[in-house]
């Protein structure tokens, strides 16, 4: 696992990244930074923690919209197991929580 330094809303973070995952992590960081900056720039919310929560909810909603359009080929026949892509979302939330550190947990 590599250590990658990123900047979100002007604050630096060191994130763990699996080998070969740098491009996806960079894209995820850019999405989070853009979403958080848009919320901050709207002037309605000032607290970083609230901005982070709103950004996470907005991005999760966008992901849910995309996921709803995809076929559920990963669902096991005859069971109520969640598709494999839901596990990736949980891992992403854990990495964001770890990156926030002292700023507090998102959810």
Gaussian input, Z-matrix of N, CA and C with variables (Angstrom, degrees):
# hf/3-21g

backbone

0 1
 N
 C     1     B1
 C     2     B2     1     A1
 N     3     B3     2     A2     1     D1
 C     4     B4     3     A3     2     D2
 C     5     B5     4     A4     3     D3
 N     6     B6     5     A5     4     D4
 C     7     B7     6     A6     5     D5
 C     8     B8     7     A7     6     D6
 N     9     B9     8     A8     7     D7
 C    10    B10     9     A9     8     D8
 C    11    B11    10    A10     9     D9
 N    12    B12    11    A11    10    D10
 C    13    B13    12    A12    11    D11
 C    14    B14    13    A13    12    D12
 N    15    B15    14    A14    13    D13
 C    16    B16    15    A15    14    D14
 C    17    B17    16    A16    15    D15
 N    18    B18    17    A17    16    D16
 C    19    B19    18    A18    17    D17
 C    20    B20    19    A19    18    D18
 N    21    B21    20    A20    19    D19
 C    22    B22    21    A21    20    D20
 C    23    B23    22    A22    21    D21
 N    24    B24    23    A23    22    D22
 C    25    B25    24    A24    23    D23
 C    26    B26    25    A25    24    D24
 N    27    B27    26    A26    25    D25
 C    28    B28    27    A27    26    D26
 C    29    B29    28    A28    27    D27
 N    30    B30    29    A29    28    D28
 C    31    B31    30    A30    29    D29
 C    32    B32    31    A31    30    D30
 N    33    B33    32    A32    31    D31
 C    34    B34    33    A33    32    D32
 C    35    B35    34    A34    33    D33
 N    36    B36    35    A35    34    D34
 C    37    B37    36    A36    35    D35
 C    38    B38    37    A37    36    D36
 N    39    B39    38    A38    37    D37
 C    40    B40    39    A39    38    D38
 C    41    B41    40    A40    39    D39
 N    42    B42    41    A41    40    D40
 C    43    B43    42    A42    41    D41
 C    44    B44    43    A43    42    D42
 N    45    B45    44    A44    43    D43
 C    46    B46    45    A45    44    D44
 C    47    B47    46    A46    45    D45
 N    48    B48    47    A47    46    D46
 C    49    B49    48    A48    47    D47
 C    50    B50    49    A49    48    D48
 N    51    B51    50    A50    49    D49
 C    52    B52    51    A51    50    D50
 C    53    B53    52    A52    51    D51
 N    54    B54    53    A53    52    D52
 C    55    B55    54    A54    53    D53
 C    56    B56    55    A55    54    D54
 N    57    B57    56    A56    55    D55
 C    58    B58    57    A57    56    D56
 C    59    B59    58    A58    57    D57
 N    60    B60    59    A59    58    D58
 C    61    B61    60    A60    59    D59
 C    62    B62    61    A61    60    D60
 N    63    B63    62    A62    61    D61
 C    64    B64    63    A63    62    D62
 C    65    B65    64    A64    63    D63
 N    66    B66    65    A65    64    D64
 C    67    B67    66    A66    65    D65
 C    68    B68    67    A67    66    D66
 N    69    B69    68    A68    67    D67
 C    70    B70    69    A69    68    D68
 C    71    B71    70    A70    69    D69
 N    72    B72    71    A71    70    D70
 C    73    B73    72    A72    71    D71
 C    74    B74    73    A73    72    D72
 N    75    B75    74    A74    73    D73
 C    76    B76    75    A75    74    D74
 C    77    B77    76    A76    75    D75
 N    78    B78    77    A77    76    D76
 C    79    B79    78    A78    77    D77
 C    80    B80    79    A79    78    D78
 N    81    B81    80    A80    79    D79
 C    82    B82    81    A81    80    D80
 C    83    B83    82    A82    81    D81
 N    84    B84    83    A83    82    D82
 C    85    B85    84    A84    83    D83
 C    86    B86    85    A85    84    D84
 N    87    B87    86    A86    85    D85
 C    88    B88    87    A87    86    D86
 C    89    B89    88    A88    87    D87
 N    90    B90    89    A89    88    D88
 C    91    B91    90    A90    89    D89
 C    92    B92    91    A91    90    D90
 N    93    B93    92    A92    91    D91
 C    94    B94    93    A93    92    D92
 C    95    B95    94    A94    93    D93
 N    96    B96    95    A95    94    D94
 C    97    B97    96    A96    95    D95
 C    98    B98    97    A97    96    D96
 N    99    B99    98    A98    97    D97
 C   100   B100    99    A99    98    D98
 C   101   B101   100   A100    99    D99
 N   102   B102   101   A101   100   D100
 C   103   B103   102   A102   101   D101
 C   104   B104   103   A103   102   D102
 N   105   B105   104   A104   103   D103
 C   106   B106   105   A105   104   D104
 C   107   B107   106   A106   105   D105
 N   108   B108   107   A107   106   D106
 C   109   B109   108   A108   107   D107
 C   110   B110   109   A109   108   D108
 N   111   B111   110   A110   109   D109
 C   112   B112   111   A111   110   D110
 C   113   B113   112   A112   111   D111
 N   114   B114   113   A113   112   D112
 C   115   B115   114   A114   113   D113
 C   116   B116   115   A115   114   D114
 N   117   B117   116   A116   115   D115
 C   118   B118   117   A117   116   D116
 C   119   B119   118   A118   117   D117
 N   120   B120   119   A119   118   D118
 C   121   B121   120   A120   119   D119
 C   122   B122   121   A121   120   D120
 N   123   B123   122   A122   121   D121
 C   124   B124   123   A123   122   D122
 C   125   B125   124   A124   123   D123
 N   126   B126   125   A125   124   D124
 C   127   B127   126   A126   125   D125
 C   128   B128   127   A127   126   D126
 N   129   B129   128   A128   127   D127
 C   130   B130   129   A129   128   D128
 C   131   B131   130   A130   129   D129
 N   132   B132   131   A131   130   D130
 C   133   B133   132   A132   131   D131
 C   134   B134   133   A133   132   D132
 N   135   B135   134   A134   133   D133
 C   136   B136   135   A135   134   D134
 C   137   B137   136   A136   135   D135
 N   138   B138   137   A137   136   D136
 C   139   B139   138   A138   137   D137
 C   140   B140   139   A139   138   D138
 N   141   B141   140   A140   139   D139
 C   142   B142   141   A141   140   D140
 C   143   B143   142   A142   141   D141
 N   144   B144   143   A143   142   D142
 C   145   B145   144   A144   143   D143
 C   146   B146   145   A145   144   D144
 N   147   B147   146   A146   145   D145
 C   148   B148   147   A147   146   D146
 C   149   B149   148   A148   147   D147
 N   150   B150   149   A149   148   D148
 C   151   B151   150   A150   149   D149
 C   152   B152   151   A151   150   D150
 N   153   B153   152   A152   151   D151
 C   154   B154   153   A153   152   D152
 C   155   B155   154   A154   153   D153
 N   156   B156   155   A155   154   D154
 C   157   B157   156   A156   155   D155
 C   158   B158   157   A157   156   D156
 N   159   B159   158   A158   157   D157
 C   160   B160   159   A159   158   D158
 C   161   B161   160   A160   159   D159
 N   162   B162   161   A161   160   D160
 C   163   B163   162   A162   161   D161
 C   164   B164   163   A163   162   D162
 N   165   B165   164   A164   163   D163
 C   166   B166   165   A165   164   D164
 C   167   B167   166   A166   165   D165
 N   168   B168   167   A167   166   D166
 C   169   B169   168   A168   167   D167
 C   170   B170   169   A169   168   D168
 N   171   B171   170   A170   169   D169
 C   172   B172   171   A171   170   D170
 C   173   B173   172   A172   171   D171
 N   174   B174   173   A173   172   D172
 C   175   B175   174   A174   173   D173
 C   176   B176   175   A175   174   D174
 N   177   B177   176   A176   175   D175
 C   178   B178   177   A177   176   D176
 C   179   B179   178   A178   177   D177
 N   180   B180   179   A179   178   D178
 C   181   B181   180   A180   179   D179
 C   182   B182   181   A181   180   D180
 N   183   B183   182   A182   181   D181
 C   184   B184   183   A183   182   D182
 C   185   B185   184   A184   183   D183
 N   186   B186   185   A185   184   D184
 C   187   B187   186   A186   185   D185
 C   188   B188   187   A187   186   D186
 N   189   B189   188   A188   187   D187
 C   190   B190   189   A189   188   D188
 C   191   B191   190   A190   189   D189
 N   192   B192   191   A191   190   D190
 C   193   B193   192   A192   191   D191
 C   194   B194   193   A193   192   D192
 N   195   B195   194   A194   193   D193
 C   196   B196   195   A195   194   D194
 C   197   B197   196   A196   195   D195
 N   198   B198   197   A197   196   D196
 C   199   B199   198   A198   197   D197
 C   200   B200   199   A199   198   D198
 N   201   B201   200   A200   199   D199
 C   202   B202   201   A201   200   D200
 C   203   B203   202   A202   201   D201
 N   204   B204   203   A203   202   D202
 C   205   B205   204   A204   203   D203
 C   206   B206   205   A205   204   D204
 N   207   B207   206   A206   205   D205
 C   208   B208   207   A207   206   D206
 C   209   B209   208   A208   207   D207
 N   210   B210   209   A209   208   D208
 C   211   B211   210   A210   209   D209
 C   212   B212   211   A211   210   D210
 N   213   B213   212   A212   211   D211
 C   214   B214   213   A213   212   D212
 C   215   B215   214   A214   213   D213
 N   216   B216   215   A215   214   D214
 C   217   B217   216   A216   215   D215
 C   218   B218   217   A217   216   D216
 N   219   B219   218   A218   217   D217
 C   220   B220   219   A219   218   D218
 C   221   B221   220   A220   219   D219
 N   222   B222   221   A221   220   D220
 C   223   B223   222   A222   221   D221
 C   224   B224   223   A223   222   D222
 N   225   B225   224   A224   223   D223
 C   226   B226   225   A225   224   D224
 C   227   B227   226   A226   225   D225
 N   228   B228   227   A227   226   D226
 C   229   B229   228   A228   227   D227
 C   230   B230   229   A229   228   D228
 N   231   B231   230   A230   229   D229
 C   232   B232   231   A231   230   D230
 C   233   B233   232   A232   231   D231
 N   234   B234   233   A233   232   D232
 C   235   B235   234   A234   233   D233
 C   236   B236   235   A235   234   D234
 N   237   B237   236   A236   235   D235
 C   238   B238   237   A237   236   D236
 C   239   B239   238   A238   237   D237
 N   240   B240   239   A239   238   D238
 C   241   B241   240   A240   239   D239
 C   242   B242   241   A241   240   D240
 N   243   B243   242   A242   241   D241
 C   244   B244   243   A243   242   D242
 C   245   B245   244   A244   243   D243
 N   246   B246   245   A245   244   D244
 C   247   B247   246   A246   245   D245
 C   248   B248   247   A247   246   D246
 N   249   B249   248   A248   247   D247
 C   250   B250   249   A249   248   D248
 C   251   B251   250   A250   249   D249
 N   252   B252   251   A251   250   D250
 C   253   B253   252   A252   251   D251
 C   254   B254   253   A253   252   D252
 N   255   B255   254   A254   253   D253
 C   256   B256   255   A255   254   D254
 C   257   B257   256   A256   255   D255
 N   258   B258   257   A257   256   D256
 C   259   B259   258   A258   257   D257
 C   260   B260   259   A259   258   D258
 N   261   B261   260   A260   259   D259
 C   262   B262   261   A261   260   D260
 C   263   B263   262   A262   261   D261
 N   264   B264   263   A263   262   D262
 C   265   B265   264   A264   263   D263
 C   266   B266   265   A265   264   D264
 N   267   B267   266   A266   265   D265
 C   268   B268   267   A267   266   D266
 C   269   B269   268   A268   267   D267
 N   270   B270   269   A269   268   D268
 C   271   B271   270   A270   269   D269
 C   272   B272   271   A271   270   D270
 N   273   B273   272   A272   271   D271
 C   274   B274   273   A273   272   D272
 C   275   B275   274   A274   273   D273
 N   276   B276   275   A275   274   D274
 C   277   B277   276   A276   275   D275
 C   278   B278   277   A277   276   D276
 N   279   B279   278   A278   277   D277
 C   280   B280   279   A279   278   D278
 C   281   B281   280   A280   279   D279
 N   282   B282   281   A281   280   D280
 C   283   B283   282   A282   281   D281
 C   284   B284   283   A283   282   D282
 N   285   B285   284   A284   283   D283
 C   286   B286   285   A285   284   D284
 C   287   B287   286   A286   285   D285
 N   288   B288   287   A287   286   D286
 C   289   B289   288   A288   287   D287
 C   290   B290   289   A289   288   D288
 N   291   B291   290   A290   289   D289
 C   292   B292   291   A291   290   D290
 C   293   B293   292   A292   291   D291
 N   294   B294   293   A293   292   D292
 C   295   B295   294   A294   293   D293
 C   296   B296   295   A295   294   D294
 N   297   B297   296   A296   295   D295
 C   298   B298   297   A297   296   D296
 C   299   B299   298   A298   297   D297
 N   300   B300   299   A299   298   D298
 C   301   B301   300   A300   299   D299
 C   302   B302   301   A301   300   D300
 N   303   B303   302   A302   301   D301
 C   304   B304   303   A303   302   D302
 C   305   B305   304   A304   303   D303
 N   306   B306   305   A305   304   D304
 C   307   B307   306   A306   305   D305
 C   308   B308   307   A307   306   D306
 N   309   B309   308   A308   307   D307
 C   310   B310   309   A309   308   D308
 C   311   B311   310   A310   309   D309
 N   312   B312   311   A311   310   D310
 C   313   B313   312   A312   311   D311
 C   314   B314   313   A313   312   D312
 N   315   B315   314   A314   313   D313
 C   316   B316   315   A315   314   D314
 C   317   B317   316   A316   315   D315
 N   318   B318   317   A317   316   D316
 C   319   B319   318   A318   317   D317
 C   320   B320   319   A319   318   D318

   B1=1.4463
   B2=1.5249
   B3=1.3258
   B4=1.4575
   B5=1.5158
   B6=1.3127
   B7=1.4558
   B8=1.5239
   B9=1.3288
   B10=1.4616
   B11=1.5246
   B12=1.3243
   B13=1.4632
   B14=1.5191
   B15=1.3449
   B16=1.4596
   B17=1.5234
   B18=1.3248
   B19=1.4650
   B20=1.5215
   B21=1.3256
   B22=1.4576
   B23=1.5206
   B24=1.3037
   B25=1.4565
   B26=1.5281
   B27=1.3272
   B28=1.4588
   B29=1.5172
   B30=1.3162
   B31=1.4600
   B32=1.5241
   B33=1.3232
   B34=1.4598
   B35=1.5187
   B36=1.3129
   B37=1.4583
   B38=1.5222
   B39=1.3281
   B40=1.4570
   B41=1.5256
   B42=1.3272
   B43=1.4632
   B44=1.5189
   B45=1.3146
   B46=1.4564
   B47=1.5127
   B48=1.3299
   B49=1.4608
   B50=1.5254
   B51=1.3288
   B52=1.4649
   B53=1.5266
   B54=1.3161
   B55=1.4646
   B56=1.5212
   B57=1.3207
   B58=1.4500
   B59=1.5187
   B60=1.3364
   B61=1.4522
   B62=1.5185
   B63=1.3261
   B64=1.4621
   B65=1.5275
   B66=1.3106
   B67=1.4670
   B68=1.5233
   B69=1.3339
   B70=1.4699
   B71=1.5149
   B72=1.3310
   B73=1.4561
   B74=1.5247
   B75=1.3143
   B76=1.4652
   B77=1.5245
   B78=1.3160
   B79=1.4603
   B80=1.5244
   B81=1.3324
   B82=1.4634
   B83=1.5245
   B84=1.3341
   B85=1.4604
   B86=1.5232
   B87=1.3307
   B88=1.4661
   B89=1.5274
   B90=1.3298
   B91=1.4717
   B92=1.5208
   B93=1.3317
   B94=1.4642
   B95=1.5249
   B96=1.3363
   B97=1.4676
   B98=1.5253
   B99=1.3269
   B100=1.4647
   B101=1.5220
   B102=1.3221
   B103=1.4620
   B104=1.5230
   B105=1.3395
   B106=1.4611
   B107=1.5290
   B108=1.3317
   B109=1.4651
   B110=1.5268
   B111=1.3310
   B112=1.4681
   B113=1.5246
   B114=1.3281
   B115=1.4657
   B116=1.5312
   B117=1.3313
   B118=1.4679
   B119=1.5255
   B120=1.3296
   B121=1.4585
   B122=1.5267
   B123=1.3282
   B124=1.4686
   B125=1.5287
   B126=1.3340
   B127=1.4569
   B128=1.5099
   B129=1.3209
   B130=1.4622
   B131=1.5259
   B132=1.3461
   B133=1.4621
   B134=1.5183
   B135=1.3227
   B136=1.4651
   B137=1.5294
   B138=1.3190
   B139=1.4642
   B140=1.5326
   B141=1.3457
   B142=1.4659
   B143=1.5246
   B144=1.3218
   B145=1.4603
   B146=1.5245
   B147=1.3255
   B148=1.4721
   B149=1.5231
   B150=1.3266
   B151=1.4648
   B152=1.5232
   B153=1.3447
   B154=1.4672
   B155=1.5245
   B156=1.3249
   B157=1.4684
   B158=1.5235
   B159=1.3273
   B160=1.4655
   B161=1.5272
   B162=1.3257
   B163=1.4630
   B164=1.5261
   B165=1.3286
   B166=1.4666
   B167=1.5269
   B168=1.3236
   B169=1.4662
   B170=1.5216
   B171=1.3354
   B172=1.4668
   B173=1.5263
   B174=1.3377
   B175=1.4682
   B176=1.5278
   B177=1.3388
   B178=1.4664
   B179=1.5234
   B180=1.3263
   B181=1.4603
   B182=1.5305
   B183=1.3282
   B184=1.4661
   B185=1.5223
   B186=1.3271
   B187=1.4613
   B188=1.5255
   B189=1.3293
   B190=1.4645
   B191=1.5214
   B192=1.3392
   B193=1.4651
   B194=1.5267
   B195=1.3167
   B196=1.4698
   B197=1.5252
   B198=1.3287
   B199=1.4652
   B200=1.5172
   B201=1.3326
   B202=1.4630
   B203=1.5236
   B204=1.3284
   B205=1.4687
   B206=1.5227
   B207=1.3456
   B208=1.4652
   B209=1.5242
   B210=1.3325
   B211=1.4650
   B212=1.5245
   B213=1.3162
   B214=1.4599
   B215=1.5283
   B216=1.3005
   B217=1.4649
   B218=1.5178
   B219=1.3356
   B220=1.4597
   B221=1.5220
   B222=1.3266
   B223=1.4664
   B224=1.5243
   B225=1.3225
   B226=1.4591
   B227=1.5243
   B228=1.3234
   B229=1.4711
   B230=1.5222
   B231=1.3278
   B232=1.4555
   B233=1.5179
   B234=1.3327
   B235=1.4624
   B236=1.5187
   B237=1.3046
   B238=1.4599
   B239=1.5274
   B240=1.3389
   B241=1.4602
   B242=1.5189
   B243=1.3197
   B244=1.4602
   B245=1.5221
   B246=1.3190
   B247=1.4558
   B248=1.5240
   B249=1.3239
   B250=1.4580
   B251=1.5250
   B252=1.3298
   B253=1.4587
   B254=1.5251
   B255=1.3582
   B256=1.4602
   B257=1.5266
   B258=1.3289
   B259=1.4601
   B260=1.5232
   B261=1.3185
   B262=1.4514
   B263=1.5211
   B264=1.3101
   B265=1.4581
   B266=1.5203
   B267=1.3119
   B268=1.4656
   B269=1.5265
   B270=1.3222
   B271=1.4580
   B272=1.5191
   B273=1.3300
   B274=1.4662
   B275=1.5237
   B276=1.3277
   B277=1.4590
   B278=1.5305
   B279=1.3225
   B280=1.4578
   B281=1.5271
   B282=1.3441
   B283=1.4707
   B284=1.5185
   B285=1.3422
   B286=1.4725
   B287=1.5281
   B288=1.3403
   B289=1.4609
   B290=1.5294
   B291=1.3272
   B292=1.4624
   B293=1.5244
   B294=1.3243
   B295=1.4594
   B296=1.5264
   B297=1.3373
   B298=1.4619
   B299=1.5258
   B300=1.3291
   B301=1.4623
   B302=1.5091
   B303=1.3315
   B304=1.4566
   B305=1.5257
   B306=1.3437
   B307=1.4628
   B308=1.5156
   B309=1.3151
   B310=1.4632
   B311=1.5054
   B312=1.3247
   B313=1.4477
   B314=1.5176
   B315=1.3347
   B316=1.4654
   B317=1.5175
   B318=1.3187
   B319=1.4636
   B320=1.5135
   A1=107.86
   A2=115.00
   A3=122.08
   A4=110.77
   A5=115.14
   A6=122.52
   A7=106.91
   A8=116.77
   A9=121.59
   A10=107.76
   A11=116.32
   A12=120.58
   A13=108.51
   A14=115.82
   A15=121.67
   A16=108.86
   A17=115.35
   A18=121.53
   A19=108.63
   A20=114.40
   A21=121.07
   A22=107.47
   A23=116.15
   A24=123.14
   A25=111.50
   A26=115.16
   A27=121.14
   A28=115.62
   A29=118.94
   A30=122.23
   A31=109.56
   A32=116.10
   A33=120.73
   A34=111.92
   A35=115.22
   A36=123.13
   A37=108.49
   A38=116.40
   A39=121.56
   A40=106.05
   A41=116.13
   A42=121.72
   A43=110.23
   A44=116.26
   A45=121.20
   A46=108.76
   A47=115.42
   A48=120.18
   A49=108.85
   A50=117.27
   A51=118.79
   A52=110.27
   A53=116.25
   A54=120.50
   A55=109.73
   A56=115.78
   A57=121.43
   A58=114.02
   A59=118.64
   A60=121.24
   A61=114.07
   A62=116.60
   A63=120.39
   A64=112.64
   A65=117.54
   A66=120.63
   A67=110.72
   A68=116.89
   A69=119.67
   A70=110.91
   A71=117.53
   A72=119.98
   A73=110.48
   A74=116.93
   A75=121.17
   A76=110.76
   A77=117.15
   A78=120.95
   A79=111.04
   A80=117.20
   A81=120.89
   A82=110.67
   A83=116.52
   A84=120.69
   A85=110.26
   A86=117.11
   A87=120.77
   A88=110.61
   A89=117.82
   A90=121.17
   A91=111.29
   A92=116.11
   A93=120.42
   A94=110.30
   A95=116.69
   A96=120.92
   A97=110.80
   A98=116.73
   A99=120.79
   A100=110.89
   A101=117.06
   A102=121.43
   A103=110.98
   A104=116.87
   A105=120.27
   A106=111.15
   A107=117.14
   A108=121.08
   A109=111.00
   A110=116.98
   A111=120.55
   A112=111.25
   A113=116.51
   A114=120.58
   A115=109.50
   A116=116.85
   A117=120.60
   A118=110.72
   A119=116.78
   A120=121.34
   A121=113.08
   A122=117.04
   A123=119.53
   A124=110.51
   A125=116.39
   A126=121.18
   A127=115.20
   A128=118.14
   A129=120.46
   A130=112.75
   A131=116.70
   A132=121.46
   A133=108.07
   A134=116.83
   A135=121.09
   A136=113.31
   A137=118.17
   A138=121.89
   A139=110.78
   A140=115.47
   A141=120.49
   A142=112.62
   A143=116.70
   A144=119.40
   A145=110.88
   A146=117.21
   A147=120.46
   A148=110.53
   A149=116.89
   A150=120.58
   A151=109.61
   A152=116.58
   A153=120.74
   A154=111.39
   A155=116.57
   A156=120.07
   A157=110.29
   A158=117.19
   A159=120.39
   A160=111.04
   A161=117.19
   A162=120.42
   A163=110.70
   A164=116.64
   A165=120.32
   A166=110.99
   A167=116.27
   A168=119.83
   A169=111.47
   A170=116.83
   A171=120.03
   A172=111.08
   A173=116.83
   A174=120.26
   A175=111.44
   A176=116.88
   A177=119.95
   A178=110.89
   A179=117.04
   A180=120.84
   A181=110.25
   A182=116.38
   A183=120.13
   A184=110.60
   A185=117.27
   A186=121.73
   A187=110.88
   A188=116.50
   A189=120.30
   A190=111.18
   A191=116.82
   A192=120.32
   A193=110.53
   A194=116.40
   A195=120.70
   A196=109.83
   A197=116.86
   A198=121.15
   A199=111.85
   A200=116.71
   A201=120.51
   A202=111.59
   A203=116.03
   A204=119.78
   A205=112.85
   A206=117.76
   A207=121.28
   A208=109.99
   A209=116.93
   A210=119.12
   A211=110.28
   A212=116.60
   A213=120.95
   A214=110.91
   A215=116.86
   A216=121.00
   A217=111.69
   A218=117.74
   A219=119.72
   A220=112.59
   A221=117.95
   A222=120.82
   A223=108.84
   A224=116.68
   A225=121.83
   A226=109.59
   A227=116.90
   A228=121.45
   A229=110.83
   A230=115.92
   A231=121.42
   A232=115.00
   A233=119.54
   A234=120.68
   A235=109.41
   A236=115.07
   A237=120.59
   A238=111.79
   A239=117.40
   A240=120.04
   A241=110.19
   A242=114.97
   A243=120.20
   A244=108.96
   A245=117.70
   A246=120.60
   A247=110.98
   A248=116.64
   A249=122.36
   A250=111.80
   A251=119.36
   A252=120.49
   A253=112.36
   A254=119.29
   A255=121.49
   A256=111.01
   A257=117.92
   A258=122.15
   A259=109.51
   A260=118.30
   A261=121.95
   A262=111.18
   A263=118.70
   A264=122.11
   A265=110.09
   A266=117.47
   A267=121.09
   A268=110.29
   A269=117.38
   A270=120.90
   A271=111.71
   A272=116.13
   A273=120.68
   A274=110.55
   A275=117.72
   A276=121.03
   A277=111.26
   A278=117.63
   A279=120.70
   A280=111.12
   A281=117.29
   A282=119.98
   A283=110.98
   A284=117.81
   A285=120.61
   A286=109.58
   A287=117.44
   A288=120.63
   A289=110.68
   A290=117.11
   A291=120.69
   A292=111.06
   A293=117.13
   A294=120.72
   A295=111.40
   A296=116.91
   A297=120.02
   A298=111.64
   A299=116.01
   A300=120.92
   A301=112.78
   A302=116.22
   A303=122.24
   A304=113.66
   A305=117.87
   A306=120.24
   A307=111.60
   A308=117.41
   A309=120.55
   A310=112.08
   A311=115.43
   A312=122.37
   A313=110.28
   A314=116.05
   A315=120.27
   A316=111.41
   A317=116.03
   A318=119.58
   A319=110.11
   D1=133.18
   D2=178.47
   D3=-92.41
   D4=159.08
   D5=171.08
   D6=-104.71
   D7=126.76
   D8=-178.48
   D9=-122.92
   D10=130.13
   D11=177.10
   D12=-91.87
   D13=129.16
   D14=-179.25
   D15=-131.86
   D16=164.48
   D17=176.67
   D18=-126.11
   D19=127.96
   D20=176.71
   D21=-127.04
   D22=119.78
   D23=179.56
   D24=52.14
   D25=41.53
   D26=175.69
   D27=83.02
   D28=-1.03
   D29=179.62
   D30=-110.93
   D31=134.99
   D32=-179.75
   D33=-86.05
   D34=144.30
   D35=177.49
   D36=-137.51
   D37=146.86
   D38=172.84
   D39=-108.16
   D40=120.10
   D41=-176.44
   D42=-115.79
   D43=145.80
   D44=170.93
   D45=-79.42
   D46=139.35
   D47=-177.04
   D48=-141.79
   D49=129.20
   D50=177.44
   D51=-65.14
   D52=149.01
   D53=177.57
   D54=-54.11
   D55=132.90
   D56=-179.64
   D57=85.55
   D58=-3.67
   D59=-177.25
   D60=-99.50
   D61=8.59
   D62=-175.32
   D63=-61.21
   D64=-40.22
   D65=-178.20
   D66=-65.01
   D67=-46.00
   D68=179.23
   D69=-65.51
   D70=-38.94
   D71=178.53
   D72=-64.88
   D73=-42.54
   D74=178.48
   D75=-60.65
   D76=-41.76
   D77=178.01
   D78=-65.91
   D79=-40.71
   D80=178.97
   D81=-64.80
   D82=-42.89
   D83=178.57
   D84=-62.28
   D85=-42.78
   D86=179.23
   D87=-61.69
   D88=-40.22
   D89=178.84
   D90=-65.21
   D91=-44.77
   D92=-179.96
   D93=-65.05
   D94=-44.92
   D95=179.94
   D96=-61.11
   D97=-44.74
   D98=179.97
   D99=-62.70
   D100=-46.41
   D101=-178.21
   D102=-64.13
   D103=-45.66
   D104=179.85
   D105=-65.46
   D106=-40.65
   D107=179.65
   D108=-64.87
   D109=-40.11
   D110=177.84
   D111=-61.76
   D112=-42.06
   D113=179.45
   D114=-66.40
   D115=-45.76
   D116=178.75
   D117=-60.75
   D118=-44.67
   D119=-176.29
   D120=-69.28
   D121=-19.71
   D122=177.00
   D123=-67.64
   D124=-20.16
   D125=176.57
   D126=80.58
   D127=-1.27
   D128=-176.64
   D129=-86.26
   D130=-25.05
   D131=-177.21
   D132=-127.90
   D133=132.15
   D134=-177.58
   D135=-110.65
   D136=-35.68
   D137=-174.66
   D138=-70.69
   D139=128.88
   D140=-179.09
   D141=-56.78
   D142=-40.60
   D143=-178.15
   D144=-63.77
   D145=-43.19
   D146=178.77
   D147=-66.48
   D148=-39.36
   D149=176.99
   D150=-60.78
   D151=-43.75
   D152=-179.61
   D153=-63.29
   D154=-41.84
   D155=179.86
   D156=-64.92
   D157=-46.28
   D158=179.71
   D159=-62.68
   D160=-41.85
   D161=178.40
   D162=-63.53
   D163=-42.95
   D164=178.89
   D165=-61.78
   D166=-42.33
   D167=178.83
   D168=-65.31
   D169=-42.79
   D170=178.30
   D171=-61.40
   D172=-45.66
   D173=-179.21
   D174=-67.94
   D175=-38.99
   D176=177.61
   D177=-64.00
   D178=-38.08
   D179=177.76
   D180=-64.85
   D181=-43.76
   D182=177.65
   D183=-60.99
   D184=-41.36
   D185=177.82
   D186=-63.99
   D187=-40.71
   D188=178.71
   D189=-64.37
   D190=-38.00
   D191=177.50
   D192=-61.99
   D193=-45.76
   D194=179.53
   D195=-65.46
   D196=-44.21
   D197=-179.10
   D198=-61.84
   D199=-35.74
   D200=-179.20
   D201=-64.96
   D202=-26.11
   D203=179.94
   D204=-85.11
   D205=-12.29
   D206=-178.58
   D207=-88.00
   D208=147.80
   D209=175.34
   D210=-68.46
   D211=146.87
   D212=-179.07
   D213=-89.86
   D214=58.59
   D215=-178.04
   D216=-71.79
   D217=-17.00
   D218=-179.54
   D219=-87.20
   D220=-6.15
   D221=178.96
   D222=-73.96
   D223=133.32
   D224=-179.81
   D225=-76.20
   D226=131.86
   D227=-178.11
   D228=-59.87
   D229=130.41
   D230=175.01
   D231=79.72
   D232=6.85
   D233=178.72
   D234=-126.66
   D235=172.56
   D236=178.34
   D237=-104.80
   D238=23.21
   D239=179.65
   D240=-63.85
   D241=144.67
   D242=177.28
   D243=-78.62
   D244=151.58
   D245=177.03
   D246=-60.83
   D247=153.44
   D248=-177.47
   D249=-59.21
   D250=-30.53
   D251=-177.62
   D252=-64.77
   D253=-21.86
   D254=177.16
   D255=-69.01
   D256=-30.95
   D257=177.18
   D258=-65.04
   D259=-38.24
   D260=178.51
   D261=-62.58
   D262=-37.27
   D263=178.42
   D264=-64.10
   D265=-42.33
   D266=178.39
   D267=-62.00
   D268=-43.00
   D269=177.95
   D270=-62.68
   D271=-39.77
   D272=178.09
   D273=-63.57
   D274=-43.91
   D275=178.38
   D276=-62.28
   D277=-38.40
   D278=177.79
   D279=-64.98
   D280=-40.40
   D281=178.37
   D282=-66.91
   D283=-38.17
   D284=177.78
   D285=-65.71
   D286=-43.86
   D287=177.53
   D288=-58.85
   D289=-43.29
   D290=179.04
   D291=-64.41
   D292=-38.20
   D293=-179.38
   D294=-68.32
   D295=-34.67
   D296=-179.72
   D297=-68.83
   D298=-28.58
   D299=177.26
   D300=49.56
   D301=-116.54
   D302=-175.52
   D303=-68.60
   D304=-15.00
   D305=179.16
   D306=-70.08
   D307=-18.09
   D308=178.38
   D309=109.72
   D310=162.44
   D311=-178.33
   D312=-81.15
   D313=147.86
   D314=178.74
   D315=-70.51
   D316=-52.86
   D317=-174.50
   D318=-127.70

